[in-house]
Amino acid sequence: MERAPQAGRSGIVVVMKDWAGIAQANGLTVSAGELDGIVGPLAALEETFRPLVKQLTADREPDLELHLSVEGVDGAGEGE
């Protein structure tokens, strides 16, 4: 799908997420220690991917489909 070029604008926005706030807002009932154990790795992943996202350009479309294949299985993933 072609889109009209937009001079000087990028569709990529980088915002740090408040993972603990998201968990609490969604009713995740875990202890503070468990929440720290969840939030830490999510924040680390976000920090790792943020520089990669900055390298993306507005002309690159995200892949909205996941295609998995299984070795030795014909037609794996077809019809999904």
Phi and psi in degrees as a GROMACS rama.xvg file:
@    title "Ramachandran Plot"
@    xaxis  label "Phi"
@    yaxis  label "Psi"
@TYPE xy
-87.1673  143.381  GLU-2
-123.34  150.818  ARG-3
-66.9486  134.357  ALA-4
-65.3132  141.624  PRO-5
-121.354  105.613  GLN-6
-58.8738  127.135  ALA-7
72.3178  10.0553  GLY-8
-116.764  144.035  ARG-9
-122.745  140.076  SER-10
-86.9188  3.46647  GLY-11
-98.1759  122.128  ILE-12
-121.554  132.16  VAL-13
-110.644  117.318  VAL-14
-131.971  128.68  VAL-15
-72.6057  132.404  MET-16
-90.9208  145.217  LYS-17
-92.8103  86.0817  ASP-18
-61.9733  -37.653  TRP-19
-65.5397  -42.5667  ALA-20
-63.8624  -39.3752  GLY-21
-64.0982  -44.4679  ILE-22
-61.6321  -45.9196  ALA-23
-67.1309  -39.7355  GLN-24
-65.4011  -27.44  ALA-25
-92.0422  7.7799  ASN-26
77.9285  21.3745  GLY-27
-69.6029  115.076  LEU-28
-102.305  92.208  THR-29
-134.48  161.954  VAL-30
-70.0186  164.383  SER-31
-59.6372  -38.6542  ALA-32
-64.9871  -42.4063  GLY-33
-65.302  -40.4929  GLU-34
-62.8066  -41.6505  LEU-35
-60.9907  -38.1062  ASP-36
-67.079  -24.7896  GLY-37
-87.9761  -45.6273  ILE-38
-67.1933  -39.0157  VAL-39
-56.191  -54.0307  GLY-40
-63.5772  -35.784  PRO-41
-64.3944  -42.9183  LEU-42
-64.0237  -38.9647  ALA-43
-65.2985  -40.9025  ALA-44
-63.3659  -43.2632  LEU-45
-61.9416  -42.5476  GLU-46
-64.5307  -35.3897  GLU-47
-68.8088  -41.3705  THR-48
-82.405  -21.4542  PHE-49
-55.3354  -47.5463  ARG-50
-63.0202  -32.0498  PRO-51
-68.4168  -38.8612  LEU-52
-63.7158  -36.4082  VAL-53
-63.3788  -22.815  LYS-54
-81.4248  -13.6147  GLN-55
-72.8213  149.039  LEU-56
-115.089  158.938  THR-57
-63.2759  -20.7272  ALA-58
-81.891  -3.43471  ASP-59
-96.9937  125.174  ARG-60
-89.3461  142.832  GLU-61
-71.5106  151.101  PRO-62
-83.2135  114.445  ASP-63
-95.2398  -1.12002  LEU-64
-124.593  144.449  GLU-65
-109.697  121.164  LEU-66
-112.98  112.988  HIS-67
-106.408  144.842  LEU-68
-127.403  150.105  SER-69
-119.208  126.19  VAL-70
-62.0925  135.727  GLU-71
81.7644  1.37215  GLY-72
-117.448  113.981  VAL-73
-74.1923  136.9  ASP-74
75.8327  14.2402  GLY-75
-60.3561  129.246  ALA-76
86.8784  -3.91519  GLY-77
-75.6586  147.483  GLU-78
80.318  10.2082  GLY-79
